Amino acid sequence: MGVVGENWSNFVACRAVKGFNEAVWGSEQAKDRNDYAMDVTRELTDQQREQADRIEDILKGAAMVEIRRMAELLASKEDGELFGQTEFQLRDILLGLGNRALDAALSERKKGGTKVRA
């Protein structure tokens, strides 16, 4: 993706997180969460970028499956059912994807070896 594309992706991701946090938490409480989101997007070394690319490739397939699960879940609900239990089901799907991300990162580190303790 070139530098412009990566910077644009980071910008879009951070704006999405900022908007979500403000919608959920209100503008004052969202500030800390938004600062954290901005901190997550940082410059990487060439080696880190290669590792990130491999992790991204692993996650893309899993993400597509989970996105489909979320879409089907939401499509199956009536308007009055979108919140409450459905929110918890969506959270569980996203947490599962987060767990897969951690597993992918650990797997990649084992393959390449780490220079510091994990």
DRENKOL-801916 format. One record per residue (C-alpha): residue number from 0; residue in three letters; x negated, y, z negated. Coordinates in Angstrom, 2 decimals. Layout:
N
<node k="NUM" r="ALA" px="X" py="Y" pz="Z"/>
...
end
This chain:
118
<node k="0" r="MET" px="0.00" py="0.00" pz="0.00"/>
<node k="1" r="GLY" px="-2.36" py="3.08" pz="0.16"/>
<node k="2" r="VAL" px="-2.97" py="5.65" pz="-2.51"/>
<node k="3" r="VAL" px="-0.03" py="7.83" pz="-1.44"/>
<node k="4" r="GLY" px="2.33" py="4.83" pz="-1.57"/>
<node k="5" r="GLU" px="1.02" py="3.74" pz="-4.97"/>
<node k="6" r="ASN" px="1.34" py="7.25" pz="-6.38"/>
<node k="7" r="TRP" px="4.85" py="7.55" pz="-4.97"/>
<node k="8" r="SER" px="5.82" py="4.17" pz="-6.44"/>
<node k="9" r="ASN" px="4.47" py="5.22" pz="-9.84"/>
<node k="10" r="PHE" px="6.36" py="8.51" pz="-9.61"/>
<node k="11" r="VAL" px="9.63" py="6.81" pz="-8.66"/>
<node k="12" r="ALA" px="9.23" py="4.20" pz="-11.40"/>
<node k="13" r="CYS" px="8.50" py="6.83" pz="-14.05"/>
<node k="14" r="ARG" px="11.42" py="9.00" pz="-12.92"/>
<node k="15" r="ALA" px="13.74" py="5.97" pz="-13.07"/>
<node k="16" r="VAL" px="12.58" py="5.13" pz="-16.58"/>
<node k="17" r="LYS" px="12.91" py="8.78" pz="-17.64"/>
<node k="18" r="GLY" px="16.46" py="8.99" pz="-16.29"/>
<node k="19" r="PHE" px="17.43" py="5.70" pz="-17.90"/>
<node k="20" r="ASN" px="15.98" py="6.67" pz="-21.27"/>
<node k="21" r="GLU" px="17.74" py="10.04" pz="-21.23"/>
<node k="22" r="ALA" px="21.04" py="8.41" pz="-20.30"/>
<node k="23" r="VAL" px="20.74" py="5.81" pz="-23.06"/>
<node k="24" r="TRP" px="18.97" py="7.71" pz="-25.82"/>
<node k="25" r="GLY" px="19.64" py="11.37" pz="-25.12"/>
<node k="26" r="SER" px="16.98" py="13.85" pz="-24.04"/>
<node k="27" r="GLU" px="15.34" py="14.35" pz="-27.46"/>
<node k="28" r="GLN" px="14.97" py="10.68" pz="-28.38"/>
<node k="29" r="ALA" px="13.93" py="9.74" pz="-24.84"/>
<node k="30" r="LYS" px="10.79" py="11.91" pz="-24.95"/>
<node k="31" r="ASP" px="8.64" py="9.32" pz="-26.76"/>
<node k="32" r="ARG" px="9.87" py="6.56" pz="-24.48"/>
<node k="33" r="ASN" px="9.15" py="8.66" pz="-21.39"/>
<node k="34" r="ASP" px="5.63" py="9.47" pz="-22.61"/>
<node k="35" r="TYR" px="5.02" py="5.75" pz="-23.01"/>
<node k="36" r="ALA" px="6.29" py="5.05" pz="-19.49"/>
<node k="37" r="MET" px="3.92" py="7.65" pz="-18.04"/>
<node k="38" r="ASP" px="1.02" py="6.13" pz="-19.97"/>
<node k="39" r="VAL" px="1.66" py="2.71" pz="-18.43"/>
<node k="40" r="THR" px="0.81" py="3.97" pz="-14.93"/>
<node k="41" r="ARG" px="-2.94" py="4.57" pz="-14.88"/>
<node k="42" r="GLU" px="-5.87" py="4.30" pz="-12.56"/>
<node k="43" r="LEU" px="-7.28" py="0.79" pz="-12.18"/>
<node k="44" r="THR" px="-10.71" py="-0.48" pz="-11.29"/>
<node k="45" r="ASP" px="-11.01" py="-2.48" pz="-8.06"/>
<node k="46" r="GLN" px="-11.08" py="-5.71" pz="-10.07"/>
<node k="47" r="GLN" px="-8.01" py="-4.69" pz="-12.08"/>
<node k="48" r="ARG" px="-6.19" py="-3.69" pz="-8.88"/>
<node k="49" r="GLU" px="-6.91" py="-7.12" pz="-7.36"/>
<node k="50" r="GLN" px="-5.64" py="-8.81" pz="-10.50"/>
<node k="51" r="ALA" px="-2.54" py="-6.59" pz="-10.51"/>
<node k="52" r="ASP" px="-1.90" py="-7.54" pz="-6.86"/>
<node k="53" r="ARG" px="-2.06" py="-11.25" pz="-7.72"/>
<node k="54" r="ILE" px="0.25" py="-10.81" pz="-10.70"/>
<node k="55" r="GLU" px="2.65" py="-8.76" pz="-8.57"/>
<node k="56" r="ASP" px="2.76" py="-11.53" pz="-5.96"/>
<node k="57" r="ILE" px="3.62" py="-14.07" pz="-8.65"/>
<node k="58" r="LEU" px="6.34" py="-11.85" pz="-10.10"/>
<node k="59" r="LYS" px="8.03" py="-10.91" pz="-6.83"/>
<node k="60" r="GLY" px="9.62" py="-14.32" pz="-6.38"/>
<node k="61" r="ALA" px="10.73" py="-14.51" pz="-9.99"/>
<node k="62" r="ALA" px="12.09" py="-10.96" pz="-9.84"/>
<node k="63" r="MET" px="14.18" py="-11.71" pz="-6.76"/>
<node k="64" r="VAL" px="15.77" py="-14.68" pz="-8.51"/>
<node k="65" r="GLU" px="16.52" py="-12.61" pz="-11.60"/>
<node k="66" r="ILE" px="17.86" py="-9.68" pz="-9.57"/>
<node k="67" r="ARG" px="20.26" py="-12.08" pz="-7.88"/>
<node k="68" r="ARG" px="21.33" py="-13.45" pz="-11.28"/>
<node k="69" r="MET" px="22.01" py="-9.90" pz="-12.50"/>
<node k="70" r="ALA" px="23.93" py="-9.02" pz="-9.33"/>
<node k="71" r="GLU" px="26.10" py="-12.12" pz="-9.62"/>
<node k="72" r="LEU" px="26.68" py="-11.50" pz="-13.33"/>
<node k="73" r="LEU" px="27.77" py="-7.91" pz="-12.70"/>
<node k="74" r="ALA" px="29.93" py="-8.86" pz="-9.70"/>
<node k="75" r="SER" px="31.73" py="-11.47" pz="-11.80"/>
<node k="76" r="LYS" px="32.77" py="-8.97" pz="-14.49"/>
<node k="77" r="GLU" px="35.86" py="-6.78" pz="-14.60"/>
<node k="78" r="ASP" px="35.39" py="-3.07" pz="-15.36"/>
<node k="79" r="GLY" px="36.19" py="-3.57" pz="-19.02"/>
<node k="80" r="GLU" px="33.61" py="-6.36" pz="-19.32"/>
<node k="81" r="LEU" px="30.56" py="-4.46" pz="-18.04"/>
<node k="82" r="PHE" px="29.42" py="-3.39" pz="-21.48"/>
<node k="83" r="GLY" px="29.04" py="-5.34" pz="-24.70"/>
<node k="84" r="GLN" px="28.24" py="-9.01" pz="-24.07"/>
<node k="85" r="THR" px="27.24" py="-8.32" pz="-20.44"/>
<node k="86" r="GLU" px="24.58" py="-5.85" pz="-21.64"/>
<node k="87" r="PHE" px="23.08" py="-8.58" pz="-23.82"/>
<node k="88" r="GLN" px="23.12" py="-11.03" pz="-20.91"/>
<node k="89" r="LEU" px="21.32" py="-8.50" pz="-18.70"/>
<node k="90" r="ARG" px="18.78" py="-7.85" pz="-21.46"/>
<node k="91" r="ASP" px="18.12" py="-11.58" pz="-21.78"/>
<node k="92" r="ILE" px="17.51" py="-11.86" pz="-18.04"/>
<node k="93" r="LEU" px="15.08" py="-8.92" pz="-18.12"/>
<node k="94" r="LEU" px="13.29" py="-10.25" pz="-21.20"/>
<node k="95" r="GLY" px="12.84" py="-13.55" pz="-19.38"/>
<node k="96" r="LEU" px="11.21" py="-11.70" pz="-16.49"/>
<node k="97" r="GLY" px="8.98" py="-9.89" pz="-18.98"/>
<node k="98" r="ASN" px="7.92" py="-13.25" pz="-20.40"/>
<node k="99" r="ARG" px="7.09" py="-14.45" pz="-16.90"/>
<node k="100" r="ALA" px="4.99" py="-11.31" pz="-16.41"/>
<node k="101" r="LEU" px="2.99" py="-12.09" pz="-19.55"/>
<node k="102" r="ASP" px="2.57" py="-15.72" pz="-18.47"/>
<node k="103" r="ALA" px="1.35" py="-14.58" pz="-15.03"/>
<node k="104" r="ALA" px="-1.13" py="-12.16" pz="-16.57"/>
<node k="105" r="LEU" px="-2.50" py="-14.82" pz="-18.93"/>
<node k="106" r="SER" px="-2.72" py="-17.33" pz="-16.11"/>
<node k="107" r="GLU" px="-4.65" py="-14.89" pz="-13.92"/>
<node k="108" r="ARG" px="-7.04" py="-14.08" pz="-16.76"/>
<node k="109" r="LYS" px="-7.70" py="-17.77" pz="-17.35"/>
<node k="110" r="LYS" px="-8.48" py="-18.24" pz="-13.66"/>
<node k="111" r="GLY" px="-10.85" py="-15.30" pz="-13.49"/>
<node k="112" r="GLY" px="-12.17" py="-15.48" pz="-17.01"/>
<node k="113" r="THR" px="-12.05" py="-12.62" pz="-19.45"/>
<node k="114" r="LYS" px="-14.89" py="-10.61" pz="-20.83"/>
<node k="115" r="VAL" px="-13.04" py="-9.56" pz="-23.98"/>
<node k="116" r="ARG" px="-10.85" py="-11.37" pz="-26.44"/>
<node k="117" r="ALA" px="-7.17" py="-11.36" pz="-25.52"/>
end
